C-alpha cells in the first residue's frame, strides 16, 4: 500500500512540474545549478530557498516545498537572474507561475497577501503609481489592524516620504490601457 501511495505522489508531482513548465515556458532541465541566479539576486538574503534551490526542488518533484516557500513571494521580478543565466532560464516567469499555483493551493505566506496585492494594483490603476499613504491606511483598516503603522506615519510624513493626496502621473490613460489589455487577455488585476 505504501509503495502505491509513493508512486501516486511521485506521478502527481511529475504532472505538476510538467504543468508549471508549460504554463511558465521554463524548462527546468535547462538549469544545471551553476548558482549565478542566486549569487546575483538582490533579495536572496531574505529568502528561505535561493532561486537555484527552487528550481532544484521542482527538478526533484518536491512540489509542496516549492509552493510553501517564501522565496516565490519575495522575487522582485527584476530580471537579474535571467540576465546572468548562461542557459537563459527565465526564473521570474517561473516564480510568477508558482505564485499562481500557490494561490490555487491556498499556500499563502500571509493571510492578507491577496488584499495587499489588490489594493496596490487599484492604487496604481487609479493614480498611475502607488499612493503609499492611501495604501497603508486602506490595508490596515481592511486587514483589521488600524493602528499598525500609526507610530511610523508622522516621521514618514514630515520626512516627505508619504503624502495625504496621491501624486498622479501625466498620462494616466496609458496605465489604464495597460490594465484593460491585461483584463482583455484574461489576466487578473
N, C-alpha and C positions, 0 to 999 in steps of 0.2 A: 504494500500500500504506500509506504514512504517513497519508494522508487517512482511510482506513478505520479505522486504529488510533486516530486522534484522535477521530473521530466516535463510535467504540465507547467510548472512555474517557469522553467527554462524556455519552453516554447512561447509562453506569454511574453517573456522578456525579449525574446528574439523578434516577435511580431511588433512589440513596442518600438524597439530600436529601428526596425525597418520603416515603421510609420514615421518616426522622428526624422529619419534620413530623407524620406520622400517629402515630408512637409517642409523641412528646412532647406533641402537641396545640398546638405552637407553629407559627405561620405566619410564615415568615421574611420574606415580602414586607411584613408589617406594620411591620417595623423600617425607619425612614427615616434611621438613622445619626445621631441627634442627639447621642449621646455621654453622655447623663445616666447611663446604667448604669455606664459606665466611670469617670465622674467621682466617683460615689458609692461605688464598690466598695472595701471596706476591705482587700482583698488584691491590688488591681490592681498595686501596686508590685512584686510578686513574679512577676507573670505575664509570659509571653513575648508573648502577644497579649492585648489588653484584651477584655472581654466583647463590646463592639461589633464588634471585629475578628473574633472567632469567628463571629458572625452573618454578617459580610461574606464571610468565607472560604466559608461554606456557600452564600451567595447566588451566589457566583461559581463554585460547583461544585468548590472545592478541598478535597475530602473528606480526602485524606491529610494535608494540612497541619493541618486542624482536629483530626483524630484523634491526631496526633503531638504536639499542643500540651500543654504543662504546665498551661495555663490551666484546662482542663476538670477537672483533678485538684485544683487549688487552690481552686476555687469553694467557698465556705463555706456555700452554700445559705441565706444569711442573709436573702434577700428584699429587700435594699436596692435592687438594680437594678430589681426588679419594681415596688416601690412608687414609684420615681422615674420609671418609664417612662410617657410620655404615651400610648403605644399599648397598654399593659398586656401587653407581650411577656414571657412567663414564662420568663426566662432560666435560673433554677435547674432547671426541668424539662428544658430543652434540654440543659444541662450534664450532668444525670444520664443522659439518653438517650445522649449522646455518650460518657460513661464506659462504658456498657454496650457500645456499638458498638466502642470501642477495645479493650475486653477480648476481644470476639469476634475482632477482627482481630489480637490479640496485640501491640498497640501500648501497652504499659505503660511509664510513665516510669521505674519502678524494678522490679527483678525480684521484690522481696518485698512489693509493694503489696498483693496479694491476701492474703498471710499476715498482714500488719498489720491489714487490714480484718476478717478472720476472727477474729483474737484479740481485737480491740477489741469486736466485737459479742458474742462469747462472754462477755467480762467484763461487759458491760452487761446481758446476759440473766441472768447468774448473780447479779449484785450489785445490779442496778437502776441502776448507774452504773459508770464505768470505774475499775478498781483500777490506778492508774498504775504502781506498783512491780511488781506482778504482770505487767502488760502489757510493761514494759521487759524484765524477766527472761525471760519466755517468748519474746518476739520475738527478743531477742538470741541465746538458745540455739537456737531453731528456724531462725534465718537464718544460723547458723554464725559468729556474731561475739559470742561470750560475754562478752568484756571491753569491748565497745564503749562503754558508758556507765559503766563502773566508777569512773572518776575523778569523775564528776558525782554519783554516788549518796550519798556521805557528806554533802556540802553540802545536797543536797535533803532528805535525811533529817533532819539537825539543824536545818534551817530549817522543818521541819514540812510540807514540800511533798509528800513521799511517806511512806507508812506500810506496814509489813510486812504488816498484815492489812487486808483490804478494809472499807470503810465501806458497809454495806448500807442501802438506803432502807427506810422503814417498811412500805410496801405493795409488796413485790417481786412479788406476784401480778399487779398491774396491768401491770408491764413484761413479765412472761411472757405475759400475754394479748395484748399488742401483737405480740410475736414470733410467737405462734401464729396470729394473724389475718393477719400478713404471709405466713406459710408457707401458710395456707389459700387465699390469693389468688394463690399461685404465685410469691411473692417469695422472693428468696434472702437468708438471714441466717446 
